[in-house]
Amino acid sequence: MEHQKKITGLISLASYLFSVIFIAIGFFVGLRGAKTMEIFDKFPGLITPVKYVVWIWIPIWLLLGVYALFQLFTQPKNAHQNFYSLRNFFIVGNILTVLWILSWHLNRTLWSFIFSVLLLAITSLQLNVAGHLAKTERNMTWMPAVFGMNLGLIVFLVAENLSAMLKSMGLPTQSSQLFAVLFLALITLFGLFFIIGNREFFFGLVILWGLTGVLLKHIFVYKAAYKIVLTVNFLLIGLMLVSMINLIQGNRRKKKEKKRRRKRSVPSQEAEREKEQWMDRKEEPKISDTEDEKTVKESAVPEMQKPISSEDSDFNASSFKETELKSVQTETEEERIQTNEEKNSDVDTDSISM
């Protein structure tokens, strides 16, 4: 079992390296004579941010590389299946990334959209599992931030792929303000769902980063030509900011409440300990007296209050019988003496009369 887990960890690291190589080739070298950003330029739209926003994938993928090494050399303290499930989801996500790169460079917009949606779903599962791990493992509390930022990047990727697919089908999604407003609203709602529901701050930060990039493009590139999109985008950014500020304040309130509970629990715990100690003292059995103390206590008791033992009672009964016998004997002797005296007196009287 342990050998199999090590092999899965190595496969996870290898899949990450494989996907990073493909992404780097697509962005910097190009596949089939075109770079990734050049293909994005073929589908210019009202929801496409300025180019510098896209480069946020570099720190995000570096952090994913930290996870790829971490999961290989670290084991959870508690036997969590979530740790190994996250590893499997990570492998699937890397494979989907490679498939998306290939389909995008092959101009297969339908397949690129399908792979981007699947990548969005698997990354959502990664974020969910990482959140469960962060609650139980102290050394894994940073994982939700990494997968949350990656999820925010993929949300914009799905929106761009959807817009490109609809354009390839003949729909005016790239220049329609209605489609732009709809896409931006869906992105914001998806962001609010994770910010309010799952309290994912870093995910919301990447969504805010992308919306700000779209706003800057409308201001400096389109020169505020699309006022409806510009106004809605500005309002959505404000809504995201309000939700994130509320999230920060809520986290602070929770921390303060935890501190208060700790302070309250400390005196209550001390009082409980003192109560337990007092109860222990009260229920302690009395220590038996030593032999010396017993003799001292017995000597201090009056003679009449001492308990009479069986030997003493037998001795007293025998002595009482002896005294009774002696008294009877004395009484019989006295009677014998008296009878003798009376006989003598009678003899004397007879002699005198003669």
C-alpha positions as CSV (number, residue, x, y, z in Angstrom):
1,M,0.0,0.0,0.0
2,E,2.8,2.4,0.9
3,H,4.6,1.5,-2.3
4,Q,1.5,2.3,-4.3
5,K,1.1,5.7,-2.6
6,K,4.7,6.6,-3.5
7,I,4.2,5.7,-7.1
8,T,1.0,7.9,-7.2
9,G,3.0,10.8,-5.7
10,L,5.6,10.4,-8.4
11,I,2.9,10.3,-11.1
12,S,1.4,13.5,-9.7
13,L,4.7,15.3,-9.9
14,A,5.4,14.0,-13.4
15,S,2.0,15.1,-14.6
16,Y,2.6,18.6,-13.2
17,L,6.0,18.9,-15.0
18,F,4.4,17.6,-18.2
19,S,1.7,20.2,-18.1
20,V,4.1,23.0,-17.2
21,I,6.3,22.1,-20.2
22,F,3.3,22.2,-22.5
23,I,2.1,25.5,-21.2
24,A,5.6,27.0,-21.4
25,I,6.0,25.8,-25.0
26,G,2.6,27.2,-25.9
27,F,3.2,30.6,-24.4
28,F,6.9,31.2,-25.2
29,V,7.7,29.0,-28.2
30,G,4.4,28.2,-29.8
31,L,2.7,25.1,-31.2
32,R,2.0,24.8,-34.9
33,G,3.6,28.1,-35.5
34,A,1.4,30.1,-33.1
35,K,1.7,31.1,-29.5
36,T,-1.1,30.9,-27.0
37,M,-1.7,34.6,-26.7
38,E,-1.6,35.0,-30.5
39,I,-4.5,32.6,-30.7
40,F,-6.3,34.7,-28.0
41,D,-5.8,37.7,-30.2
42,K,-7.7,36.0,-33.0
43,F,-10.8,36.2,-30.8
44,P,-10.7,39.7,-29.4
45,G,-13.7,40.4,-27.2
46,L,-15.2,42.8,-24.7
47,I,-14.4,40.5,-21.8
48,T,-10.7,40.0,-22.7
49,P,-8.5,41.7,-20.1
50,V,-5.3,43.5,-20.7
51,K,-2.3,41.2,-21.4
52,Y,-0.5,41.7,-18.2
53,V,-3.5,40.1,-16.3
54,V,-2.8,36.7,-18.0
55,W,0.7,36.4,-16.6
56,I,-0.7,35.8,-13.2
57,W,-0.6,32.1,-14.2
58,I,3.2,32.2,-13.5
59,P,3.0,32.6,-9.7
60,I,0.0,30.4,-9.5
61,W,1.7,27.5,-11.3
62,L,4.8,28.0,-9.2
63,L,2.7,27.5,-6.1
64,L,1.1,24.4,-7.7
65,G,4.7,23.2,-8.1
66,V,5.2,23.7,-4.4
67,Y,2.2,21.5,-3.8
68,A,3.5,18.9,-6.3
69,L,6.7,18.6,-4.2
70,F,4.9,18.8,-0.9
71,Q,2.6,15.9,-1.6
72,L,5.5,13.7,-2.6
73,F,7.6,14.2,0.6
74,T,4.8,14.7,3.1
75,Q,2.2,12.4,4.6
76,P,-0.8,13.6,6.6
77,K,-0.5,13.1,10.4
78,N,-4.0,11.7,10.5
79,A,-4.9,9.0,7.9
80,H,-7.0,11.2,5.6
81,Q,-8.3,9.8,2.4
82,N,-8.7,13.5,1.3
83,F,-5.0,13.8,0.9
84,Y,-4.8,11.0,-1.6
85,S,-8.0,12.1,-3.3
86,L,-6.5,15.5,-3.8
87,R,-3.5,13.9,-5.4
88,N,-5.6,12.0,-7.9
89,F,-7.6,15.2,-8.7
90,F,-4.4,17.0,-9.3
91,I,-3.2,14.3,-11.8
92,V,-6.5,14.6,-13.7
93,G,-6.3,18.4,-13.7
94,N,-2.8,18.3,-15.2
95,I,-4.0,15.9,-18.0
96,L,-6.9,18.2,-18.8
97,T,-4.6,21.2,-19.0
98,V,-2.5,19.5,-21.6
99,L,-5.6,18.5,-23.6
100,W,-6.8,22.0,-23.5
101,I,-3.5,23.4,-24.7
102,L,-3.5,21.0,-27.6
103,S,-7.1,21.6,-28.6
104,W,-6.6,25.4,-28.4
105,H,-3.6,25.4,-30.6
106,L,-5.4,23.1,-33.1
107,N,-8.3,25.6,-33.3
108,R,-10.8,23.1,-31.9
109,T,-12.8,25.6,-30.0
110,L,-15.6,23.2,-29.1
111,W,-13.1,20.7,-27.6
112,S,-11.1,23.5,-25.9
113,F,-14.4,24.7,-24.3
114,I,-15.3,21.2,-23.1
115,F,-11.8,20.6,-21.6
116,S,-11.9,24.0,-19.9
117,V,-15.3,23.2,-18.3
118,L,-14.0,19.8,-17.1
119,L,-10.9,21.6,-15.8
120,L,-13.1,24.0,-13.9
121,A,-15.0,21.1,-12.3
122,I,-11.9,19.2,-11.3
123,T,-10.3,22.4,-9.9
124,S,-13.5,23.1,-7.8
125,L,-13.1,19.6,-6.4
126,Q,-9.5,20.3,-5.6
127,L,-10.4,23.4,-3.7
128,N,-13.2,21.6,-1.8
129,V,-10.9,18.7,-0.7
130,A,-8.0,21.2,0.1
131,G,-10.5,23.1,2.4
132,H,-11.3,19.9,4.3
133,L,-7.6,19.1,4.7
134,A,-6.8,22.6,6.0
135,K,-9.3,22.1,8.8
136,T,-7.6,19.0,10.1
137,E,-3.9,19.4,9.1
138,R,-2.0,22.5,10.3
139,N,0.7,22.2,7.7
140,M,-1.8,22.2,4.9
141,T,-3.7,25.5,5.6
142,W,-2.1,27.2,2.6
143,M,-3.6,24.7,0.1
144,P,-7.0,26.4,-0.4
145,A,-5.3,29.6,-1.3
146,V,-3.3,27.9,-4.1
147,F,-6.2,26.0,-5.6
148,G,-8.5,29.0,-5.1
149,M,-6.3,31.2,-7.2
150,N,-6.0,28.5,-9.9
151,L,-9.8,28.2,-9.9
152,G,-10.2,32.0,-10.4
153,L,-7.8,31.8,-13.4
154,I,-9.8,29.0,-15.0
155,V,-13.1,30.9,-14.6
156,F,-11.8,33.5,-17.0
157,L,-10.4,30.7,-19.2
158,V,-13.8,29.2,-19.5
159,A,-15.4,32.5,-20.4
160,E,-12.8,33.2,-23.1
161,N,-13.3,29.7,-24.6
162,L,-17.1,30.0,-24.5
163,S,-16.8,33.4,-26.3
164,A,-14.4,31.9,-28.9
165,M,-16.7,28.9,-29.5
166,L,-19.8,31.0,-30.0
167,K,-17.9,33.3,-32.4
168,S,-16.8,30.3,-34.4
169,M,-20.5,29.3,-34.7
170,G,-21.3,32.7,-36.1
171,L,-22.7,34.5,-33.0
172,P,-21.5,38.0,-32.4
173,T,-20.3,37.4,-28.9
174,Q,-17.0,39.2,-29.2
175,S,-18.5,42.6,-30.1
176,S,-21.9,42.3,-28.4
177,Q,-22.3,44.3,-25.2
178,L,-25.2,42.1,-24.1
179,F,-23.0,39.0,-24.2
180,A,-20.1,40.9,-22.5
181,V,-22.4,42.0,-19.6
182,L,-23.8,38.4,-19.3
183,F,-20.4,36.9,-19.2
184,L,-19.1,39.4,-16.6
185,A,-22.2,38.9,-14.5
186,L,-21.7,35.1,-14.5
187,I,-18.1,35.4,-13.6
188,T,-19.0,37.7,-10.7
189,L,-21.8,35.4,-9.5
190,F,-19.4,32.5,-9.6
191,G,-16.9,34.5,-7.6
192,L,-19.5,35.6,-5.0
193,F,-20.7,32.0,-4.6
194,F,-17.2,30.9,-3.4
195,I,-16.5,34.1,-1.4
196,I,-19.8,34.1,0.5
197,G,-20.5,30.4,0.6
198,N,-16.9,28.9,1.0
199,R,-15.2,32.1,2.3
200,E,-12.4,31.8,-0.4
201,F,-10.6,35.1,-0.2
202,F,-7.8,34.3,-2.7
203,F,-10.2,33.0,-5.3
204,G,-12.1,36.3,-5.1
205,L,-8.8,38.1,-5.3
206,V,-8.0,36.6,-8.7
207,I,-11.6,37.3,-9.9
208,L,-11.2,40.9,-8.9
209,W,-7.8,41.0,-10.6
210,G,-9.4,39.8,-13.9
211,L,-12.4,42.2,-13.7
212,T,-10.0,45.1,-13.1
213,G,-8.0,44.0,-16.2
214,V,-11.2,44.1,-18.2
215,L,-12.0,47.6,-16.8
216,L,-8.6,48.9,-17.7
217,K,-8.8,47.6,-21.2
218,H,-12.1,49.4,-21.7
219,I,-10.7,52.6,-20.3
220,F,-7.3,52.7,-22.1
221,V,-7.8,50.5,-25.2
222,Y,-11.4,50.9,-26.1
223,K,-11.5,54.5,-24.8
224,A,-14.8,54.0,-23.0
225,A,-16.6,53.2,-26.3
226,Y,-18.7,50.5,-24.7
227,K,-20.3,52.5,-21.8
228,I,-22.8,49.8,-20.8
229,V,-20.0,47.2,-20.4
230,L,-17.8,49.8,-18.6
231,T,-20.6,50.8,-16.2
232,V,-21.6,47.2,-15.4
233,N,-18.0,46.2,-15.0
234,F,-17.4,49.0,-12.6
235,L,-20.4,48.0,-10.5
236,L,-19.4,44.4,-10.4
237,I,-15.9,45.3,-9.2
238,G,-17.6,47.4,-6.4
239,L,-19.8,44.4,-5.5
240,M,-16.7,42.1,-5.3
241,L,-14.9,44.7,-3.2
242,V,-17.8,44.9,-0.7
243,S,-18.0,41.1,-0.4
244,M,-14.3,40.7,0.2
245,I,-14.2,43.5,2.8
246,N,-17.1,41.8,4.6
247,L,-15.2,38.5,4.4
248,I,-12.1,40.2,6.0
249,Q,-14.2,41.7,8.7
250,G,-16.0,38.4,9.4
251,N,-12.7,36.6,9.7
252,R,-11.5,39.3,12.2
253,R,-14.7,39.0,14.2
254,K,-14.2,35.2,14.3
255,K,-10.7,35.6,15.5
256,K,-11.7,38.0,18.3
257,E,-14.6,35.7,19.3
258,K,-12.1,32.8,19.5
259,K,-9.8,34.9,21.7
260,R,-12.7,35.8,24.0
261,R,-13.8,32.2,24.3
262,R,-10.2,31.2,25.2
263,K,-10.1,33.9,27.9
264,R,-13.4,32.8,29.2
265,S,-12.5,29.2,29.2
266,V,-9.3,29.7,31.1
267,P,-10.9,31.0,34.4
268,S,-13.7,28.5,34.1
269,Q,-11.2,25.7,33.6
270,E,-9.3,26.9,36.7
271,A,-12.5,27.0,38.7
272,E,-13.4,23.6,37.6
273,R,-10.0,22.3,38.6
274,E,-10.3,23.9,42.0
275,K,-13.7,22.4,42.4
276,E,-12.4,18.9,41.5
277,Q,-9.5,19.3,43.9
278,W,-11.9,20.4,46.7
279,M,-14.2,17.4,46.0
280,D,-11.2,15.1,46.0
281,R,-10.1,16.5,49.4
282,K,-13.6,16.1,50.8
283,E,-13.8,12.5,49.6
284,E,-10.4,11.5,50.9
285,P,-10.5,8.6,53.4
286,K,-9.3,9.4,56.9
287,I,-5.8,8.1,57.6
288,S,-5.7,5.4,60.3
289,D,-4.0,6.2,63.5
290,T,-0.7,4.7,64.3
291,E,-0.2,2.3,67.3
292,D,1.3,5.0,69.4
293,E,-1.5,7.4,68.7
294,K,-4.0,4.6,69.6
295,T,-2.3,4.0,73.0
296,V,-2.3,7.7,73.8
297,K,-6.0,8.0,72.9
298,E,-6.9,5.0,74.9
299,S,-5.0,6.3,77.9
300,A,-6.8,9.6,77.6
301,V,-10.2,7.8,77.8
302,P,-11.5,7.3,81.4
303,E,-11.5,3.8,82.9
304,M,-15.2,3.6,83.0
305,Q,-15.5,4.5,79.3
306,K,-13.1,1.8,78.2
307,P,-14.7,-1.1,76.5
308,I,-14.6,-4.4,78.5
309,S,-12.9,-7.2,76.6
310,S,-14.0,-10.8,76.8
311,E,-10.9,-11.8,78.8
312,D,-11.6,-9.1,81.3
313,S,-15.2,-10.1,81.7
314,D,-14.2,-13.7,82.4
315,F,-11.6,-12.7,84.9
316,N,-14.2,-10.4,86.7
317,A,-16.7,-13.2,86.8
318,S,-14.3,-15.7,88.3
319,S,-13.1,-13.2,90.9
320,F,-16.7,-12.5,91.8
321,K,-17.4,-16.2,92.3
322,E,-14.3,-16.6,94.5
323,T,-15.4,-13.6,96.7
324,E,-18.8,-15.2,97.1
325,L,-17.3,-18.5,98.1
326,K,-15.1,-16.8,100.6
327,S,-18.0,-14.9,102.1
328,V,-20.1,-18.2,102.4
329,Q,-17.1,-19.9,104.1
330,T,-16.7,-17.1,106.6
331,E,-20.4,-17.2,107.4
332,T,-20.3,-21.0,108.0
333,E,-17.3,-20.7,110.2
334,E,-18.9,-17.9,112.2
335,E,-22.0,-20.1,112.7
336,R,-19.8,-23.0,113.8
337,I,-18.1,-20.9,116.4
338,Q,-21.4,-19.7,117.7
339,T,-22.7,-23.2,118.2
340,N,-19.5,-24.3,120.0
341,E,-19.8,-21.3,122.3
342,E,-23.4,-22.2,123.1
343,K,-22.5,-25.8,123.9
344,N,-19.7,-24.6,126.3
345,S,-22.1,-22.3,128.0
346,D,-24.5,-25.2,128.6
347,V,-21.8,-27.4,130.0
348,D,-20.8,-24.6,132.5
349,T,-24.3,-24.2,133.8
350,D,-24.7,-27.9,134.4
351,S,-21.5,-28.0,136.4
352,I,-22.6,-25.2,138.6
353,S,-26.0,-26.7,139.3
354,M,-24.4,-29.8,140.6
